């Protein structure tokens, strides 16, 4: 255990206490170890240092590599912390390892590869070498082949660059394939913020983890630790029992072999908050961060380890709050499998739809129940699925809806190619009214946005402010089923505002960069669903209801009124 942790005397044995992070690192120790961890969790000093030490001890002579966002950060910040962790494990610079220079010939003779340049290399006494690499200097690892890869500050690595680094994991399977750490990765970072240009490609390892196997590994490691304590006590006894010591050594060896087999090929993904290390950091550390150093948004991300949303003050839909959402839309309390499970949907009345066409096709379904306007369900398809698959989703979910009338509001782009009957609005209408075999489904789709003009983002911003403020009696009270519209809620809450100028007039616009994310990230992280919601809500009657009185019009309101007069939606 670490030398800087508390020690107590029990049965003439010094017992040192390790932090939760250290115990997880030592006990789990699977082939792949991914830790998204908060500040002060000793990612470099504990996780990388201890696992790299294990690689050196268990794979003598093996080539290893460590990568970070920049070479400067790696050399000046990360590696000094890693070296401190090595020191706590008993590795001394100049005795067990050297850096940046040619090692003794006796060390080189034990290395499984030939190294010509040691400028960016740590060399160990048993022949192992650790190559330094970074995203800003990809040539450092060009042509390398390593047995284990360490990746720190992974949130700064774009998916494509990370994909170019990972192939160096090939090593020598004949020599090192028996070790459970061979071919694995150790990835550490704090929580990424996608909206700030950071990356979360390493979250895919979460799906590879087998929780039941991890629990068994921890249970076995705990049993081994208890036998190890007994063995230490037996060896320290005034009159050692050799038979007992031999028996305990066999037990420890048994668990060592079993754990190596259980860990091999396994992945451990953990999201650690700073409170995992609170006994060492102290509560005062967290209080200081919350009270002064960090605002709540940053505290929740970098200390608590929560996946961040957008700060409320930076949101485009700045007034969208908890009151606009509800979670009891179904009797079961779970997301609905079909419309019959939606408690507040009236099957005898028509339904409305808002749709955004594009790389991802998004559809939100709503219904006015008098006092409230409720958004009940969102549906979507991403490539390679098409409008046919989206229509099939709709037909399946609303198969029990009695009144088969859908009023569809959509993006102006959906009308392109209307004369040639190649418009997307016409295609989704046809796909809903007729199934894949061409049979009529009984549904009638009314296209409400024929002839629609552009809806400017500043006009949308002003409209949504008035809608969500709930002070205009001419507008409905918005309510969204958060369980059945999780992607739409995420899109609304994640949409950022940016300031632009139209001449001398300052306007608030919606940041659209997220719509260029890879397809699998679009549903929750892009603004696509928020646009489908926009088309659903910004219909002629409700836009007219936001026209301000001339005597009290602000500059922002004037923009909204000008838009409403010039670009009113024509309902068909």
C-alpha positions as CSV (number, residue, x, y, z in Angstrom):
1,X,0.0,0.0,0.0
2,X,1.0,3.6,-0.4
3,X,3.7,5.0,1.9
4,X,1.9,8.3,2.5
5,X,-1.3,6.7,3.9
6,X,-2.1,6.1,7.6
7,X,-0.5,3.2,9.4
8,X,-1.7,1.3,12.5
9,X,-0.1,-1.5,14.5
10,X,-2.1,-4.7,14.8
11,X,-0.8,-8.1,16.0
12,X,2.8,-6.7,15.6
13,X,2.1,-6.1,11.9
14,X,2.1,-2.6,10.2
15,X,-1.2,-2.3,8.3
16,X,-1.3,0.5,5.7
17,X,-4.6,1.8,4.4
18,X,-5.1,2.4,0.6
19,X,-7.6,4.7,-1.0
20,X,-10.6,3.3,-2.7
21,X,-9.0,4.2,-6.1
22,X,-5.9,2.3,-5.2
23,X,-7.8,-0.8,-4.0
24,X,-9.9,-0.8,-7.2
25,X,-6.7,-0.5,-9.3
26,X,-4.9,-3.3,-7.5
27,X,-7.8,-5.7,-7.1
28,X,-9.6,-5.4,-10.5
29,X,-6.6,-5.0,-12.7
30,X,-8.3,-6.2,-15.9
31,X,-6.7,-6.2,-19.3
32,X,-8.5,-2.9,-20.1
33,X,-9.0,-0.4,-17.4
34,X,-10.8,2.9,-18.2
35,X,-11.3,5.5,-15.4
36,X,-13.3,8.7,-15.9
37,X,-12.3,10.3,-12.7
38,X,-12.6,13.6,-10.9
39,X,-10.0,15.9,-9.6
40,X,-7.7,14.6,-7.0
41,X,-8.3,10.9,-7.6
42,X,-4.6,10.3,-8.4
43,X,-5.1,9.1,-12.0
44,X,-1.4,9.3,-12.8
45,X,0.1,8.6,-9.4
46,X,-2.1,5.6,-8.6
47,X,-3.8,4.2,-11.7
48,X,-1.2,4.7,-14.4
49,X,1.8,4.3,-12.1
50,X,0.6,1.0,-10.4
51,X,-0.6,-0.6,-13.7
52,X,2.6,0.4,-15.5
53,X,4.6,-1.1,-12.6
54,X,2.6,-4.3,-13.0
55,X,3.3,-4.4,-16.7
56,X,7.0,-4.0,-16.1
57,X,7.1,-6.7,-13.4
58,X,4.8,-9.2,-15.2
59,X,6.2,-8.6,-18.8
60,X,10.0,-8.1,-18.4
61,X,11.5,-6.8,-21.6
62,X,8.2,-5.7,-23.0
63,X,7.7,-2.4,-25.0
64,X,5.0,-0.2,-23.5
65,X,3.8,3.3,-24.5
66,X,2.0,6.2,-22.8
67,X,0.1,8.9,-24.8
68,X,-1.3,12.3,-23.8
69,X,-2.8,15.3,-25.5
70,X,0.5,17.2,-25.8
71,X,4.1,16.3,-25.3
72,X,4.6,19.2,-23.0
73,X,1.8,18.1,-20.7
74,X,3.1,14.5,-20.7
75,X,6.6,15.4,-19.8
76,X,6.0,18.3,-17.4
77,X,2.8,17.2,-15.6
78,X,1.9,13.5,-16.2
79,X,5.2,11.7,-16.0
80,X,6.4,13.4,-12.8
81,X,3.2,12.2,-11.1
82,X,3.7,8.7,-12.6
83,X,7.3,8.7,-11.3
84,X,6.0,9.6,-7.8
85,X,3.7,6.6,-8.0
86,X,6.7,4.4,-9.0
87,X,8.6,5.7,-6.0
88,X,5.7,4.7,-3.8
89,X,6.0,1.2,-5.3
90,X,9.7,1.1,-4.6
91,X,11.1,1.9,-8.0
92,X,14.0,4.4,-7.8
93,X,15.2,6.5,-10.7
94,X,18.8,5.6,-11.6
95,X,18.5,2.2,-9.9
96,X,15.3,0.6,-11.4
97,X,14.8,2.9,-14.4
98,X,16.4,5.8,-16.3
99,X,14.9,8.3,-18.8
100,X,16.0,9.9,-22.0
101,X,19.4,8.2,-22.3
102,X,20.9,4.9,-23.4
103,X,20.6,2.3,-20.6
104,X,23.4,-0.1,-19.6
105,X,24.1,-3.0,-22.1
106,X,22.9,-5.5,-19.5
107,X,19.5,-3.8,-19.5
108,X,19.4,-3.6,-23.3
109,X,20.2,-7.3,-23.6
110,X,17.0,-8.1,-21.8
111,X,14.8,-5.9,-24.0
112,X,12.6,-7.8,-26.5
113,X,13.0,-5.1,-29.2
114,X,15.8,-3.0,-30.6
115,X,15.7,0.6,-29.6
116,X,17.9,3.0,-31.5
117,X,16.8,6.4,-30.0
118,X,16.2,6.7,-26.2
119,X,15.4,10.4,-26.2
120,X,11.7,9.8,-25.5
121,X,12.0,6.5,-23.6
122,X,12.0,5.3,-20.1
123,X,14.2,2.2,-19.7
124,X,13.8,-0.4,-16.9
125,X,16.4,-2.7,-15.3
126,X,14.6,-5.8,-16.6
127,X,14.6,-4.7,-20.2
128,X,11.2,-3.1,-20.4
129,X,10.9,0.2,-22.1
130,X,8.1,2.9,-22.0
131,X,7.8,5.1,-25.1
132,X,6.4,8.6,-24.7
133,X,3.9,9.7,-27.3
134,X,1.4,12.6,-27.8
135,X,-1.3,13.7,-30.2
136,X,0.6,16.8,-31.2
137,X,3.7,14.7,-32.2
138,X,2.3,11.5,-33.8
139,X,5.7,10.6,-35.3
140,X,7.0,9.7,-31.8
141,X,5.0,6.4,-32.0
142,X,5.2,5.8,-35.7
143,X,6.0,2.2,-36.5
144,X,6.0,1.2,-32.8
145,X,4.6,-2.1,-31.5
146,X,3.8,-2.3,-27.8
147,X,2.3,-4.8,-25.4
148,X,0.2,-2.3,-23.4
149,X,-0.9,1.3,-24.0
150,X,-1.5,4.0,-21.4
151,X,-3.6,7.0,-22.5
152,X,-4.0,10.0,-20.2
153,X,-6.2,13.1,-20.8
154,X,-8.2,11.0,-23.3
155,X,-11.0,13.6,-23.5
156,X,-8.8,15.8,-25.7
157,X,-8.2,13.1,-28.3
158,X,-10.5,13.2,-31.3
159,X,-12.0,9.9,-32.3
160,X,-9.9,9.7,-35.5
161,X,-6.6,10.4,-33.8
162,X,-7.3,7.9,-31.0
163,X,-8.1,5.3,-33.7
164,X,-4.7,5.9,-35.3
165,X,-2.9,5.4,-31.9
166,X,-4.6,2.2,-30.8
167,X,-3.2,0.0,-33.6
168,X,0.3,0.0,-32.1
169,X,-1.1,-2.5,-29.6
170,X,0.2,-5.7,-31.1
171,X,3.5,-6.5,-29.3
172,X,4.8,-10.1,-29.1
173,X,1.9,-12.4,-28.3
174,X,4.2,-15.5,-28.2
175,X,6.4,-14.0,-25.4
176,X,3.8,-12.0,-23.5
177,X,0.4,-13.4,-24.5
178,X,0.2,-15.3,-21.2
179,X,0.0,-12.1,-19.2
180,X,-3.5,-10.7,-18.5
181,X,-2.2,-7.2,-19.2
182,X,-1.0,-8.0,-22.7
183,X,-2.8,-6.2,-25.5
184,X,-4.7,-4.0,-23.0
185,X,-5.2,-0.3,-22.5
186,X,-5.2,1.9,-19.4
187,X,-7.2,5.1,-20.1
188,X,-7.6,7.9,-17.6
189,X,-9.3,11.3,-18.0
190,X,-11.8,13.5,-16.3
191,X,-15.4,13.9,-17.5
192,X,-15.6,15.2,-21.0
193,X,-17.9,18.0,-22.2
194,X,-18.9,17.3,-25.8
195,X,-20.4,20.7,-26.1
196,X,-17.1,22.3,-25.4
197,X,-15.3,20.3,-28.1
198,X,-14.0,17.5,-26.0
199,X,-14.4,13.8,-26.9
200,X,-16.0,10.7,-25.3
201,X,-14.9,7.8,-27.6
202,X,-13.6,5.8,-24.6
203,X,-17.2,5.5,-23.3
204,X,-17.6,2.6,-25.7
205,X,-15.5,0.5,-23.3
206,X,-18.4,0.7,-20.8
207,X,-20.5,-1.6,-23.1
208,X,-17.6,-4.2,-23.1
209,X,-17.6,-4.6,-19.3
210,X,-19.1,-7.7,-17.7
211,X,-20.3,-6.5,-14.2
212,X,-20.8,-10.0,-12.9
213,X,-17.2,-10.9,-13.8
214,X,-15.9,-7.7,-12.2
215,X,-17.7,-8.6,-8.9
216,X,-16.2,-12.1,-9.0
217,X,-12.7,-10.6,-9.5
218,X,-13.2,-8.3,-6.5
219,X,-14.4,-11.1,-4.4
220,X,-11.5,-13.3,-5.3
221,X,-9.0,-10.4,-4.8
222,X,-10.5,-9.9,-1.3
223,X,-10.1,-13.6,-0.4
224,X,-6.5,-13.4,-1.7
225,X,-5.8,-10.3,0.4
226,X,-7.1,-12.1,3.6
227,X,-4.8,-15.0,3.0
228,X,-1.9,-12.6,2.3
229,X,-2.5,-10.9,5.6
230,X,-2.5,-14.3,7.4
231,X,0.7,-15.2,5.5
232,X,2.4,-12.0,6.7
233,X,1.4,-12.6,10.2
234,X,2.6,-16.2,10.1
235,X,6.0,-15.1,8.8
236,X,6.3,-12.4,11.5
237,X,5.4,-14.8,14.3
238,X,8.0,-15.3,17.0
239,X,7.8,-19.1,16.3
240,X,6.8,-19.5,12.6
241,X,4.8,-22.6,11.7
242,X,6.5,-23.7,8.4
243,X,3.6,-26.0,7.5
244,X,1.1,-23.2,8.0
245,X,3.2,-20.8,6.0
246,X,3.5,-23.3,3.1
247,X,-0.3,-23.9,3.1
248,X,-0.9,-20.1,3.0
249,X,1.6,-19.6,0.2
250,X,-0.2,-22.3,-1.8
251,X,-3.5,-20.5,-1.2
252,X,-2.1,-17.1,-2.3
253,X,-0.5,-18.8,-5.4
254,X,-3.9,-20.4,-6.2
255,X,-5.7,-17.1,-6.1
256,X,-2.9,-15.4,-8.2
257,X,-3.4,-17.9,-10.9
258,X,-7.2,-17.8,-10.8
259,X,-7.2,-14.0,-10.8
260,X,-4.9,-13.9,-13.8
261,X,-7.3,-16.1,-15.8
262,X,-10.4,-14.1,-14.6
263,X,-8.8,-10.7,-15.5
264,X,-7.5,-11.7,-18.9
265,X,-9.5,-10.2,-21.8
266,X,-11.8,-8.3,-19.4
267,X,-12.7,-4.6,-19.4
268,X,-13.3,-2.4,-16.3
269,X,-15.0,1.0,-16.9
270,X,-15.5,3.2,-13.9
271,X,-16.7,6.7,-13.3
272,X,-15.1,8.0,-10.1
273,X,-16.0,11.2,-8.4
274,X,-13.4,13.1,-6.3
275,X,-15.3,11.8,-3.2
276,X,-13.8,8.4,-3.8
277,X,-10.6,9.9,-2.4
278,X,-12.2,12.2,0.1
279,X,-10.4,10.6,3.1
280,X,-7.2,11.9,1.7
281,X,-8.5,15.1,0.0
282,X,-10.7,16.0,3.0
283,X,-14.2,17.5,2.8
284,X,-12.7,21.0,3.1
285,X,-11.0,20.5,-0.3
286,X,-14.5,19.9,-1.9
287,X,-15.9,22.9,0.0
288,X,-13.2,25.2,-1.3
289,X,-13.8,24.1,-4.9
290,X,-17.5,24.6,-4.6
291,X,-17.5,27.9,-2.8
292,X,-14.9,29.7,-4.8
293,X,-12.7,28.0,-7.4
294,X,-15.5,26.4,-9.5
295,X,-19.0,27.3,-10.4
296,X,-21.7,24.6,-9.9
297,X,-21.6,23.4,-13.5
298,X,-17.8,22.8,-13.5
299,X,-18.0,21.3,-10.0
300,X,-20.6,18.7,-11.0
301,X,-18.5,17.8,-14.1
302,X,-14.9,17.8,-12.8
303,X,-15.5,16.8,-9.1
304,X,-18.8,14.9,-8.9
305,X,-18.2,13.3,-12.3
306,X,-21.6,14.0,-13.8
307,X,-21.9,14.2,-17.6
308,X,-22.3,17.9,-18.2
309,X,-25.1,19.7,-19.8
310,X,-25.0,23.3,-21.0
311,X,-24.9,26.0,-18.4
312,X,-28.4,27.4,-18.1
313,X,-27.2,30.9,-18.9
314,X,-25.6,29.7,-22.1
315,X,-28.7,27.7,-23.3
316,X,-30.7,28.7,-26.3
317,X,-33.9,27.5,-24.6
318,X,-33.0,29.4,-21.5
319,X,-36.4,29.1,-19.8
320,X,-36.9,25.3,-20.4
321,X,-37.1,24.0,-16.8
322,X,-38.2,21.0,-14.8
323,X,-41.8,22.3,-14.7
324,X,-42.0,21.7,-18.4
325,X,-41.3,18.0,-18.0
326,X,-43.1,15.1,-16.3
327,X,-42.1,11.5,-15.7
328,X,-45.4,9.8,-14.9
329,X,-46.6,9.5,-18.5
330,X,-47.2,5.8,-18.2
331,X,-48.8,3.7,-15.5
332,X,-45.7,1.5,-15.2
333,X,-43.4,4.4,-14.8
334,X,-41.2,3.1,-17.6
335,X,-41.0,4.3,-21.2
336,X,-44.0,3.2,-23.3
337,X,-43.8,0.4,-25.9
338,X,-47.0,1.6,-27.7
339,X,-49.3,4.6,-27.5
340,X,-51.9,2.8,-25.5
341,X,-49.6,3.1,-22.4
342,X,-49.5,6.9,-22.6
343,X,-51.9,8.0,-19.8
344,X,-52.5,11.5,-21.1
345,X,-52.9,10.8,-24.8
346,X,-56.5,10.8,-26.0
347,X,-56.8,8.1,-28.7
348,X,-60.0,9.5,-30.0
349,X,-58.5,12.8,-31.1
350,X,-55.9,13.7,-33.8
351,X,-52.3,14.1,-33.0
352,X,-49.7,16.6,-34.2
353,X,-46.1,16.0,-35.4
354,X,-43.0,18.2,-35.7
355,X,-40.3,16.9,-38.1
356,X,-36.8,17.9,-39.0
357,X,-35.2,16.3,-42.1
358,X,-31.5,15.8,-42.5
359,X,-28.7,13.4,-41.8
360,X,-31.0,12.3,-38.9
361,X,-34.7,12.4,-39.4
362,X,-36.5,13.5,-36.2
363,X,-40.2,13.3,-35.4
364,X,-41.9,14.5,-32.2
365,X,-45.6,13.7,-31.5
366,X,-47.9,15.9,-29.4
367,X,-51.5,16.6,-28.6
368,X,-53.4,19.6,-27.2
369,X,-55.5,18.5,-24.3
370,X,-57.1,21.9,-23.6
371,X,-55.0,23.5,-20.9
372,X,-51.7,21.8,-21.7
373,X,-49.9,21.0,-24.9
374,X,-48.2,17.7,-24.3
375,X,-45.3,16.3,-26.3
376,X,-45.8,12.5,-25.9
377,X,-43.2,10.7,-28.0
378,X,-40.1,11.2,-30.1
379,X,-38.9,9.0,-32.9
380,X,-35.9,9.1,-35.1
381,X,-33.7,7.3,-37.7
382,X,-30.1,7.7,-38.5
383,X,-28.2,6.4,-41.5
384,X,-28.5,4.0,-43.1
385,X,-32.2,3.9,-42.0
386,X,-34.6,6.0,-44.1
387,X,-38.0,7.6,-43.9
388,X,-39.6,4.2,-44.5
389,X,-38.1,2.9,-41.2
390,X,-39.2,6.1,-39.4
391,X,-42.8,5.6,-40.7
392,X,-42.7,2.0,-39.6
393,X,-41.7,3.1,-36.1
394,X,-44.7,5.5,-36.1
395,X,-47.2,3.0,-37.4
396,X,-46.1,0.4,-34.8
397,X,-46.1,2.7,-31.8
398,X,-49.5,4.3,-32.7
399,X,-51.2,1.2,-34.0
400,X,-53.9,1.4,-31.4
401,X,-54.6,5.1,-31.8
402,X,-58.2,5.3,-32.9
403,X,-58.3,8.7,-34.7
404,X,-55.7,8.2,-37.4
405,X,-55.1,11.8,-38.3
406,X,-51.6,13.4,-38.1
407,X,-51.1,17.1,-38.6
408,X,-47.4,17.4,-39.6
409,X,-45.4,20.6,-39.2
410,X,-41.9,20.4,-40.6
411,X,-38.7,22.0,-42.0
412,X,-39.1,24.1,-45.1
413,X,-36.5,21.9,-46.8
414,X,-39.1,19.1,-46.7
415,X,-41.0,20.9,-49.5
416,X,-38.0,20.9,-51.9
417,X,-38.7,18.9,-55.0
418,X,-42.5,19.0,-54.5
419,X,-43.3,19.6,-58.2
420,X,-41.3,16.4,-59.1
421,X,-42.9,14.5,-56.2
422,X,-39.5,14.1,-54.7
423,X,-40.1,16.2,-51.6
424,X,-39.4,14.6,-48.2
425,X,-42.6,15.8,-46.7
426,X,-44.6,14.0,-49.4
427,X,-42.5,10.9,-48.9
428,X,-43.1,10.7,-45.2
429,X,-46.8,11.3,-45.8
430,X,-46.8,8.4,-48.3
431,X,-44.8,6.2,-46.0
432,X,-47.3,6.7,-43.1
433,X,-50.4,6.4,-45.2
434,X,-49.2,3.2,-47.0
435,X,-47.1,0.5,-45.5
436,X,-44.0,-1.1,-47.0
437,X,-46.3,-3.4,-49.1
438,X,-48.3,-0.5,-50.4
439,X,-51.4,-1.2,-48.4
440,X,-53.3,1.7,-46.9
441,X,-52.8,2.0,-43.1
442,X,-55.9,4.1,-42.4
443,X,-53.8,7.1,-41.4
444,X,-54.3,10.6,-43.0
445,X,-51.3,12.9,-42.9
446,X,-52.0,16.6,-43.3
447,X,-49.0,18.6,-44.4
448,X,-49.3,21.9,-42.4
449,X,-46.1,23.5,-43.7
450,X,-46.6,23.8,-47.5
451,X,-45.4,27.2,-48.6
452,X,-43.6,27.8,-45.3
453,X,-41.0,30.5,-45.1
454,X,-37.7,30.3,-43.2
455,X,-38.0,30.5,-39.4
456,X,-35.1,32.6,-38.3
457,X,-33.3,31.6,-35.1
458,X,-33.7,35.0,-33.4
459,X,-37.5,34.7,-34.0
460,X,-37.4,31.2,-32.5
461,X,-35.5,32.5,-29.5
462,X,-38.1,35.2,-28.7
463,X,-41.0,32.9,-29.3
464,X,-39.6,30.2,-27.0
465,X,-39.0,32.8,-24.3
466,X,-42.6,33.8,-24.3
467,X,-43.9,30.2,-24.7
468,X,-41.9,28.8,-21.8
469,X,-42.4,31.8,-19.5
470,X,-46.1,30.7,-19.4
471,X,-47.4,34.3,-19.0
472,X,-49.2,34.6,-22.3
473,X,-52.8,33.3,-22.0
474,X,-53.0,32.8,-25.7
475,X,-50.3,30.2,-25.7
476,X,-50.6,26.7,-24.3
477,X,-48.7,25.4,-21.3
478,X,-46.0,23.2,-22.6
479,X,-45.4,19.8,-21.0
480,X,-43.0,17.1,-22.2
481,X,-43.0,13.4,-21.3
482,X,-39.3,13.1,-20.4
483,X,-39.4,9.3,-20.3
484,X,-40.7,9.0,-23.8
485,X,-38.9,12.0,-25.3
486,X,-35.4,11.6,-23.8
487,X,-33.6,12.6,-27.0
488,X,-35.7,15.7,-27.5
489,X,-35.2,16.8,-23.9
490,X,-31.5,16.3,-24.2
491,X,-31.4,18.2,-27.5
492,X,-33.3,21.2,-26.0
493,X,-31.2,21.3,-22.9
494,X,-28.0,20.9,-24.8
495,X,-28.7,23.6,-27.4
496,X,-26.3,26.5,-27.0
497,X,-26.9,30.2,-27.9
498,X,-24.5,32.3,-29.8
499,X,-24.7,36.1,-30.3
500,X,-24.7,37.4,-33.9
501,X,-25.4,40.8,-35.5
502,X,-27.8,41.7,-38.2
503,X,-26.5,45.1,-39.1
504,X,-26.4,46.9,-35.8
505,X,-29.0,44.7,-34.2
506,X,-27.8,42.0,-31.8
507,X,-29.6,38.7,-32.1
508,X,-29.5,35.4,-30.3
509,X,-29.0,32.4,-32.6
510,X,-28.7,28.6,-32.0
511,X,-25.3,27.0,-32.3
512,X,-25.6,24.3,-34.9
513,X,-22.1,22.6,-34.9
514,X,-23.5,19.6,-33.1
515,X,-25.3,18.5,-36.2
516,X,-22.0,17.5,-37.7
517,X,-21.3,14.9,-35.1
518,X,-21.1,11.3,-36.1
519,X,-24.5,9.8,-36.6
520,X,-24.7,7.7,-33.4
521,X,-24.3,10.9,-31.3
522,X,-26.9,12.9,-33.1
523,X,-30.1,11.9,-31.3
524,X,-29.1,13.3,-27.9
525,X,-26.3,15.7,-28.6
526,X,-27.3,17.5,-31.8
527,X,-29.9,20.3,-32.2
528,X,-31.9,18.2,-34.7
529,X,-34.6,17.3,-32.2
530,X,-34.9,20.8,-31.0
531,X,-35.6,21.9,-34.6
532,X,-38.3,19.3,-34.9
533,X,-39.8,20.8,-31.7
534,X,-39.5,24.3,-33.2
535,X,-41.5,23.3,-36.3
536,X,-44.1,21.7,-34.1
537,X,-44.6,24.8,-31.9
538,X,-44.1,27.8,-34.2
539,X,-47.4,27.6,-36.1
540,X,-49.3,30.6,-37.3
541,X,-51.8,31.0,-34.5
542,X,-49.2,30.8,-31.7
543,X,-46.7,33.0,-33.5
544,X,-49.4,35.6,-33.9
545,X,-50.1,35.4,-30.2
546,X,-46.6,36.6,-29.5
547,X,-47.0,39.9,-31.3
548,X,-46.1,42.6,-28.8
549,X,-48.1,45.8,-28.3
550,X,-46.4,48.7,-30.1
551,X,-46.2,50.7,-27.0
552,X,-44.1,48.2,-25.1
553,X,-42.0,46.6,-27.8
554,X,-38.4,46.0,-27.0
555,X,-35.8,45.8,-29.7
556,X,-35.8,42.0,-29.5
557,X,-39.6,42.0,-29.7
558,X,-39.5,44.2,-32.8
559,X,-37.4,41.6,-34.5
560,X,-40.0,38.9,-33.6
561,X,-42.9,41.1,-34.8
562,X,-41.1,41.8,-38.1
563,X,-40.5,38.2,-38.6
564,X,-44.2,37.3,-37.8
565,X,-45.5,39.9,-40.3
566,X,-43.2,38.9,-43.2
567,X,-42.9,35.1,-42.7
568,X,-46.1,33.8,-41.3
569,X,-46.6,30.1,-41.8
570,X,-49.3,29.3,-44.2
571,X,-51.4,26.3,-43.0
572,X,-52.8,24.0,-45.6
